[in-house]
Amino acid sequence: MAIGSFSEKASASTIEEIKRQQEANRQQLNNVEGQIDGLEGRQADVQGEINELDANVVQIIASVEMIKEDIVEKEGQIRETEAEYEVAKAREEEQYEAMKVRIKFMYEQGDRSYVQVLMSSESFGDMVNKADYIEQLYEYDRKMLEEYQAAREYVRQVWDQLEEEKAELEVSQHELEQEQAYMEQLLAEKRQEYANYNVQIARAKQEAAAYKTKIRQQTAQIKKLEEEARKKAEEEARKKAEEEARKKAAAQAAAGNTNGVTGETGSSSESEQGGSDASSESSQEGSSSENSGSAQNNSASAEVSIPSGGSSKGQEIASYACQFVGNPYVAGGTSLTEGADCSGFVWRVYKDKGYSVPRTSWTLRSAGREVAYADAQPGDIVCYAGHVGIYIGNGSIVHASTPKSGIKITTATYKPILTVRRVV
C-alpha cells in the first residue's frame, strides 16, 4: 500500500506540474494574441493614414495639373497681350510721327514762320480760319496721341498683371510639387511601416501557433496520465475488493467451524456487533446532522450584499506683418527683410511674436483650429493650394507673393481658399 500511495502521489504531482505549465502557456498565448490585436489595430490605423495620404497625393497631382494648364493659358494670354501692346505702341509712334510731320510742315516749311503763314492770309477772316484750323489740327493730334498712349499703357498694365498671375501660379506649382514630394515620401514610409507590421504579426502568429501546439500536447499528456491513473486506481480497487472478499470468506469459514461450541459467545458477539452497528449508525446520524447544520451556516454566511453601484494678439500679428510690405520674395527664405517665401513669411511673423507654427504651406493647413472665412479675424492664416497669407481684415491678406512683387497686400479671395486657421 505504501508503494501504491507513493505512485499515486507521483502521478498526481506530474499532472499538476503539467497543468501549471499549460496554464503558463495559456497566459503566454493570451499575451501574444493581445499583441496581435494591438499590432493589427495599429496596422489598421496606418492603412487609414495610407488611404488619406493616397487621396491627398491624388488631389495634389490634380491641382498641379490644373495649375500647369492655367500657366499655359496665361502664357497664351501674355503672348496675345504682348502682340496688342506692340500694335498699340506702333500706333502711338505712328501718330507721334504724323504729328511731327504736320508741325514741321506748318511751322518749319522753308523760311516761312508760323506768323508768316497767318500774315499771308488774304483777310482777317481767312487768318482766323487758318489759326482755328491749325488749333483744331493740333488738338486732334494731341488727343489721338493721348488716346494711343493710354491704350498702350492699359495694355502694358494688363500684360504686367498677366505676368504677375503667371508668377503666382508658378510659385503655387513649386509649393505643390514640394508638398507632393513630401507626401510621397511619407506615403513610402507608411507603406514600409505597414509591411513591418505584417512581419511582426506573422511572427506573433507563429509564436501563438507554437503555444497552441504546446497546450494541445499538454492536454493530450494530461488526458493520458489521468486515464492511466484511473485504470491503475480501478485495478487497485479490484485487487482490494478481491482481498477483502477472500478475507471475508476465510472469516466466515472459521466462524462456521466454531459455531456449535461457542454459540452463546457468538450470540453475545452478535449482540455486541448489533449494538456496535447501532452505535455506529447513531454516530453517523449525529455526524450527518452536524454536517447539515454546518452547511446551513456556510450558506447563510455566503449571502453577501453587493453594492450597486465640462484678440488683440491677432491685431498685433497683422500689424507687425504689414510692416514688411515691399520686401523681397525669396524661395525657401524666412527673413522678413532679406526675403522669404509665403510659408517662411508666416512662420517668421509668428515666431517673432512668440508662437510656433509649421514651416510649410501644406502643414500650416493643420495649424491651430479651423474657422470659417466669414468669421476670419486679423492674424488668422489663410491657406490656398500651394500658398498661405495672413489675414489683416477688410477682406485682405498680407503675403509673400512672387519674386516680382515680393511681400504685398492682396484681396483674400483672389484665389480659392482651402481653409482659415486660427492660432491666437
C-alpha positions in Angstrom: 0.0 0.0 0.0 2.8 2.4 0.7 4.3 1.8 -2.8 0.9 2.3 -4.5 0.2 5.5 -2.5 3.7 6.9 -3.5 3.0 6.0 -7.1 -0.4 7.8 -7.0 1.1 10.9 -5.4 3.9 10.9 -8.0 1.4 10.7 -10.8 -0.8 13.4 -9.4 2.2 15.6 -8.9 3.2 15.1 -12.5 -0.3 16.0 -13.8 -0.4 19.1 -11.6 3.0 20.2 -12.9 1.9 19.8 -16.5 -1.3 21.7 -15.7 0.8 24.5 -14.2 3.0 24.6 -17.3 -0.2 24.5 -19.5 -1.6 27.5 -17.6 1.6 29.4 -18.1 1.5 28.6 -21.8 -2.2 29.8 -21.9 -1.1 33.0 -20.3 1.7 33.5 -22.8 -0.8 32.7 -25.6 -3.2 35.3 -24.3 -0.3 37.8 -24.2 0.7 37.1 -27.7 -2.9 37.2 -29.0 -3.2 40.6 -27.3 0.0 41.7 -29.1 -1.5 40.5 -32.4 -4.7 42.5 -31.7 -2.6 45.6 -30.9 -0.4 45.2 -34.0 -3.4 44.7 -36.2 -5.1 47.7 -34.7 -2.0 49.9 -35.3 -1.7 48.4 -38.8 -5.3 49.4 -39.5 -4.5 52.9 -38.3 -1.5 53.0 -40.7 -3.7 51.8 -43.5 -6.1 54.6 -42.8 -3.2 57.1 -43.0 -2.1 55.5 -46.2 -5.5 55.9 -47.7 -5.6 59.5 -46.6 -2.2 60.2 -48.0 -3.1 58.5 -51.3 -6.1 60.7 -51.6 -4.0 63.8 -50.8 -1.4 62.9 -53.4 -4.1 62.4 -56.0 -5.6 65.8 -55.1 -2.2 67.5 -55.2 -1.4 65.9 -58.6 -4.7 67.1 -59.9 -4.0 70.6 -58.5 -0.6 70.7 -60.1 -2.0 69.6 -63.5 -4.7 72.3 -63.2 -2.0 74.9 -62.4 0.1 73.8 -65.4 -3.0 74.2 -67.6 -3.6 77.7 -66.1 0.1 78.6 -66.7 -0.2 77.5 -70.4 -3.4 79.6 -70.7 -1.7 82.6 -69.0 1.3 82.3 -71.4 -1.2 82.4 -74.3 -2.9 85.4 -72.9 0.5 87.1 -72.3 1.5 86.4 -76.0 -1.8 87.9 -77.2 -1.4 90.9 -74.9 2.2 91.4 -75.9 1.1 91.5 -79.6 -1.6 94.0 -78.6 1.0 96.1 -76.8 3.2 96.1 -79.8 0.2 97.2 -82.0 -0.7 100.0 -79.5 2.9 101.1 -79.3 3.2 101.2 -83.1 0.0 103.2 -83.5 1.3 105.7 -80.8 4.6 106.0 -82.7 2.8 106.5 -86.0 0.6 109.2 -84.5 3.6 110.9 -83.0 5.5 110.8 -86.3 2.4 112.1 -88.2 2.0 115.0 -85.7 5.7 115.8 -86.0 5.4 116.0 -89.8 2.4 118.3 -89.6 4.1 120.5 -87.1 7.2 120.6 -89.3 5.1 121.4 -92.3 3.2 124.2 -90.6 5.9 125.7 -88.5 9.2 124.8 -90.2 8.4 124.9 -94.0 11.3 126.8 -95.7 11.9 130.3 -94.2 8.3 130.9 -93.5 7.3 131.1 -89.9 4.0 130.4 -88.2 3.5 134.2 -88.1 4.1 134.4 -91.9 1.6 131.7 -92.6 -1.0 133.7 -90.7 0.1 137.1 -92.2 -0.3 135.6 -95.7 -4.0 135.4 -95.2 -6.0 137.4 -97.7 -8.3 138.8 -95.0 -8.7 138.8 -91.3 -11.4 136.1 -91.6 -9.0 134.0 -93.6 -6.4 134.4 -90.9 -8.9 133.4 -88.2 -9.9 130.4 -90.1 -6.3 129.3 -90.6 -5.5 129.9 -87.0 -8.6 127.9 -86.0 -7.7 125.1 -88.4 -4.2 125.0 -87.0 -5.5 124.8 -83.5 -8.0 122.1 -84.3 -5.4 120.1 -86.1 -3.1 120.4 -83.0 -5.9 119.4 -80.6 -6.7 116.4 -82.8 -3.1 115.3 -82.9 -2.7 115.7 -79.2 -6.0 113.9 -78.4 -5.1 111.0 -80.7 -1.6 110.8 -79.2 -3.0 110.7 -75.7 -5.5 108.0 -76.6 -2.8 105.9 -78.2 -0.6 106.4 -75.2 -3.5 105.5 -72.8 -4.2 102.4 -74.9 -0.5 101.4 -74.8 -0.4 101.9 -71.0 -3.6 99.9 -70.5 -2.2 97.0 -72.5 1.0 97.3 -70.6 -0.8 97.1 -67.3 -2.8 94.0 -68.5 0.5 92.5 -69.6 2.1 93.1 -66.2 -1.0 91.7 -64.4 -0.9 88.5 -66.5 2.8 88.2 -65.8 2.2 88.6 -62.1 -0.6 86.0 -62.2 1.7 83.6 -64.1 4.4 84.1 -61.5 1.9 83.4 -58.7 0.8 80.2 -60.5 4.5 79.1 -60.8 5.1 79.8 -57.1 2.0 77.7 -56.2 3.1 75.0 -58.6 6.5 74.9 -56.9 4.9 74.7 -53.4 2.5 71.9 -54.5 5.3 69.9 -56.1 7.2 70.2 -52.9 4.1 69.1 -51.0 3.7 66.2 -53.4 7.3 65.1 -52.9 6.8 65.3 -49.1 3.6 63.3 -49.2 5.0 60.7 -51.5 8.0 60.2 -49.1 5.6 60.0 -46.2 3.5 57.5 -48.1 6.5 55.3 -48.8 7.4 55.4 -45.1 3.9 54.5 -44.1 3.8 51.6 -46.6 7.1 50.3 -45.2 5.6 50.6 -41.7 2.6 48.7 -42.8 4.9 46.0 -44.3 6.8 45.9 -41.0 3.5 45.2 -39.1 2.9 42.3 -41.5 6.2 40.8 -40.5 5.6 41.4 -36.8 2.1 40.0 -37.0 3.3 36.9 -38.9 6.0 36.3 -36.3 3.5 36.7 -33.4 1.0 34.4 -35.1 3.8 31.8 -35.4 4.5 32.2 -31.7 0.9 31.9 -30.9 0.6 28.7 -33.0 3.6 27.2 -31.1 1.9 27.9 -27.8 -1.3 26.4 -29.1 0.6 23.3 -30.1 2.2 23.0 -26.7 -1.2 23.4 -25.0 -2.7 20.7 -27.2 0.2 18.4 -26.4 -0.1 19.1 -22.7 -3.8 18.5 -22.8 -3.2 15.1 -24.5 -0.5 14.3 -22.0 -2.7 15.2 -19.0 -5.5 13.1 -20.5 -3.2 10.1 -21.0 -1.8 10.4 -17.4 -5.3 10.8 -16.0 -6.5 7.7 -17.9 -3.5 5.7 -16.7 -4.2 6.9 -13.1 -7.9 5.9 -13.5 -7.0 2.4 -14.8 -4.5 2.0 -12.1 -6.9 3.1 -9.4 -9.6 0.7 -10.8 -7.0 -2.2 -10.8 -6.0 -1.4 -7.2 -9.7 -1.2 -6.2 -10.4 -4.5 -7.9 -7.5 -6.2 -6.1 -8.5 -4.6 -2.8 -12.1 -5.9 -3.2 -10.8 -9.4 -4.1 -8.5 -9.3 -1.0 -11.4 -8.2 1.2 -13.7 -10.9 -0.3 -11.0 -13.5 0.4 -10.6 -12.4 4.0 -14.4 -12.4 4.5 -14.7 -15.9 3.1 -12.0 -17.1 5.4 -13.6 -15.5 8.4 -16.9 -17.0 7.6 -15.4 -20.5 7.2 -13.6 -20.1 10.6 -16.8 -18.9 12.2 -18.7 -22.0 10.8 -16.2 -24.4 12.4 -16.6 -23.0 15.9 -20.3 -22.2 15.8 -21.6 -25.2 17.7 -19.1 -24.8 20.6 -19.2 -21.1 21.1 -22.8 -20.3 20.0 -23.6 -18.3 23.1 -20.4 -16.4 22.7 -21.3 -15.8 19.1 -24.7 -14.7 20.2 -23.2 -12.3 22.6 -20.9 -11.2 19.9 -23.8 -10.7 17.5 -25.5 -8.6 20.2 -22.4 -6.6 20.7 -22.0 -6.3 17.0 -25.6 -5.2 16.7 -25.0 -2.7 19.4 -21.9 -1.6 17.7 -23.7 -1.2 14.5 -26.5 0.8 16.2 -23.9 2.9 17.8 -22.2 3.4 14.5 -25.5 4.4 12.8 -26.3 6.8 15.6 -22.8 8.3 15.4 -23.2 8.6 11.6 -26.7 10.3 12.0 -25.2 12.7 14.5 -22.3 13.5 12.2 -24.7 13.9 9.3 -26.8 16.3 11.4 -23.7 18.3 12.3 -22.6 18.5 8.7 -26.1 19.6 7.7 -26.0 22.4 10.3 -22.6 23.4 9.1 -23.7 23.5 5.5 -26.7 25.7 6.5 -24.3 28.1 8.4 -22.0 28.3 5.4 -24.9 29.0 3.1 -26.1 31.9 5.3 -22.7 33.4 5.5 -22.4 33.4 1.6 -25.3 35.8 1.2 -23.2 39.0 1.0 -24.9 42.2 -0.1 -23.1 43.6 -3.3 -23.4 47.4 -3.6 -24.7 48.8 -6.8 -23.1 51.0 -8.0 -17.4 70.3 -18.5 -7.9 89.2 -29.6 -5.7 91.7 -29.6 -2.8 89.3 -30.3 -4.2 88.8 -33.8 -4.3 92.5 -34.4 -0.7 92.8 -33.3 0.4 90.0 -35.6 -1.4 91.5 -38.6 0.1 95.0 -37.9 3.6 93.5 -37.5 3.3 91.6 -40.8 2.3 94.7 -42.7 5.5 96.5 -41.7 7.4 94.3 -44.3 5.3 95.1 -47.3 7.6 95.8 -50.3 10.4 93.5 -49.1 11.5 90.7 -51.4 10.2 87.2 -52.1 12.9 84.6 -51.9 12.2 80.9 -52.4 13.0 79.0 -49.2 13.7 82.2 -47.3 12.5 83.1 -43.8 13.8 86.7 -43.5 11.3 89.4 -43.2 13.8 91.9 -44.6 16.2 89.9 -46.8 13.5 87.8 -48.3 11.0 85.0 -47.5 8.6 82.7 -49.4 4.9 82.6 -48.4 5.2 80.0 -45.6 8.6 81.3 -44.5 6.9 84.8 -44.1 4.1 83.4 -42.0 6.4 81.3 -39.9 8.8 84.1 -39.2 6.0 86.6 -38.3 4.5 84.1 -35.8 7.9 83.2 -34.4 8.8 86.8 -33.8 5.6 87.1 -31.8 6.4 84.0 -29.7 4.2 81.4 -31.5 5.3 78.1 -33.0 3.7 77.2 -36.3 4.6 74.7 -39.1 7.1 75.8 -41.7 5.5 74.7 -45.0 2.3 75.8 -46.7 0.7 72.4 -46.5 1.5 71.8 -42.9 0.1 75.2 -42.0 -3.3 73.9 -43.1 -3.4 71.9 -39.8 -2.1 74.7 -37.5 -4.4 75.9 -34.7 -8.1 75.4 -35.3 -10.2 75.9 -38.4 -12.6 78.9 -38.7 -15.0 79.9 -41.5 -13.7 82.6 -43.8 -16.8 84.6 -42.9 -15.5 84.6 -39.3 -11.9 85.4 -40.2 -10.1 87.9 -37.9 -6.8 89.7 -38.2 -3.9 87.4 -37.6 -5.6 84.3 -38.9 -3.7 82.2 -41.5 -5.4 81.9 -44.9 -4.4 78.8 -46.8 -4.7 78.2 -50.5 -3.4 75.4 -52.8 0.3 75.9 -52.6 0.2 79.3 -50.9 -0.6 81.0 -47.5 -1.0 84.5 -46.2 -2.0 86.4 -43.0 -5.5 87.9 -42.8 -5.4 91.7 -41.9 -9.1 92.5 -42.0 -11.4 94.1 -44.6 -11.1 91.1 -46.9 -7.4 91.4 -47.4 -4.2 89.4 -46.7 -0.6 90.3 -46.5 1.7 87.6 -48.1 5.0 87.0 -49.8 3.5 86.7 -53.3 6.1 86.3 -56.1 9.7 87.1 -56.9 8.4 90.1 -59.0 6.0 91.6 -56.4 7.5 90.5 -53.1 5.6 91.0 -49.9 2.3 92.7 -50.6 -1.4 93.2 -49.7 -4.0 91.4 -51.8 -7.7 90.6 -51.7 -8.1 87.4 -49.7 -10.5 85.8 -52.2 -8.2 86.4 -55.2 -8.0 82.6 -55.4 -10.0 79.7 -53.9 -9.5 79.4 -50.1 -8.8 75.9 -48.7 -9.0 76.7 -45.0 -8.6 79.5 -42.5 -6.6 78.6 -39.3 -6.7 80.5 -36.0 -3.6 80.2 -33.8 -4.1 83.1 -31.4 
